[in-house]
Structure formats: C-alpha cells, structure tokens
C-alpha cells in the first residue's frame, strides 16, 4: 500500500473510531510527522537556515517535524540516522543524498517500508529517482558552477583555485567542474581538498596561492571554506585584490560582499530546500497532489547591489 492510500486508510479508521488517542484533527486529517536528516556536522552554521525553515514549515502546515544529523558529519552515521528515522514510522523522510554509495540502501529501505522520501540539497533528480524518492528539491550544481564561470570569464578571470571542503560529495564538486567549463579551461589541479578544519583550510589556501601566484580568482563552496579563505587572503594582502566568488551565504560572506572582498555569492536558497518538502508532503498526504517536476531552489547571484535585505536575514533565513 503506498503512503498516500495508507494515510487515507488510517484517517478513515480514526474518523470512525472517534477516539482522541488517534491524533486526528477535527477535519479528519491524521497528525503528520516528518523527519529531516542532513549530512551536516554540528559545527556547520550554514544549516541553521535549514533548521529554521523546517520549523517554520512545520508550524505553518501544522505538522510535526524533527531534524537529525551526524554530529561530526560522518556519512555512515547519517545512514544509521535514516534507518532509525524510518524505524520510528514517520509519514515522510526528507534527506540529503551526500554520498549515494553509503546512503542509497538506507533510503531505498525506507521507501520499501512505505515511507515517502524527498531528496533535498545534495543529490540530483536522477539520483532521487534511482532511490525511489518522490522528487528532488535543490540547486543543479553543475549549471550553477557553469553560470558562475561564465560570469567570471566575462569579468576577465582566466584561472582559479576551487576550495572544496566536501571532497567526498561528488555532486558538490560539480560546482568546480562547471566553473572551469564556464571559463573554458581545464579543472586540472585547480580544485583542492581543503578539509573541514578552519585553520587547515586557511593554510592550504595560502600554500596554493603562494605556489601559484598567477591565480587570479578563488571559488569557495560555502561558509565552511569561505570564512577561512577570507582570513587567508587578508594575511596574504590579497583581500579585495583577487577575484573571489563563493557558493552560499553566511554572515561573513555577506560582510565580505559588502566590503568588496567577495565579488558575489551564489544563493541556493536553503530555506526553500527544507520548507518546500514539508509543504509538498503535507499536501500530498492530505489531498493526494504532487508537483510533476523536481524543484530548482537556485542559483541566484547576490552582489553588493540590494544587499541590505539579504544581510538582515543572513544566517537565519538566507
């Protein structure tokens, strides 16, 4: 029995029984519960926006929501969290697909149990379909990187450093690949494995730029790599002198754009990545309606023009 008809059956039983313990609303709807499982470590503040959006969507749709993540970002731990979430019997699971090799079996097992799944943030529409998910909500990473590279090319960039702090996630690496293609150059050794430790990221960026003084642009893939890169450029005397683009937003990134250190940030709108799956699932389970396509939450370029509104919400809803 698929999840929608299972929901209808449960609702019918609850309405007939007229028992308060069924957790049904007066309009006959079952009390819905969704679990969002991310790959983010506790240290990654970018995911605060995801948490805020999840909470807001739960309040607005009048459903129960939970956020779970592996404290250190360990993907094997994340797979276990998906399995634990499925065992708790939610109506739906919203999850990232940061490493298909490790996570796919756990997601497929949840789907086999009759639990609806939406993939968000990390993955692709193709990967989402492969594990049996309803849809994918996120940014097409290669396309975003390509647009960024084309923009940088128009601004005169010819070679670059891509600071990848999530090298284990092949989908995120597509940002670097797309950027190189947008410039019309080979990626080659321009992408470095920066790791997640801020001091190590700063050191590796400084080492690369010292060894490759012809580098005229830096691309970072989020606040985890952008924030230490800002410090590296300041120490090298390159802040505001070297072309600097980044993915995602955060307080330091927004300040860097405002101060002229960062040329632009690409906003994948993580708010939508957590908010929309709750809205979609709630309406699917209550009314049987489902969008016919996957949802692109980005990309959008954020520059110094019109930054005031974004700055007020950075780290909270942007």
Secondary structure, 3 states (H helix, E strand, C coil): CCHHHHHHHHHHHHHHHCCHHHCECCCCCECCEEEEEECCCCCCHHHHHHHHHHHHHHHHHCCEEEEEECCCCCHHHHHHHHHHHHHCCCCEEEECCCCHHHHHHHHHHHHHCCCEEEEECCCCHHHHHHCCCCEEEEECHHHHHHHHHHHHHHCCCCCCEEEECCCCCHHHHHHHHHHHHHHCCCCCCCEEECCCCHHHHHHHHHHHHHHCCCCCEEEECCHHHHHHHHHHHHHHCCCCCCEEEEECCCHHHHHHHHCCCCCEEEECCHHHHHHHHHHHHHHHHHHCCCCCCCEEEECEEECCCCHHHHHHHCCCCC
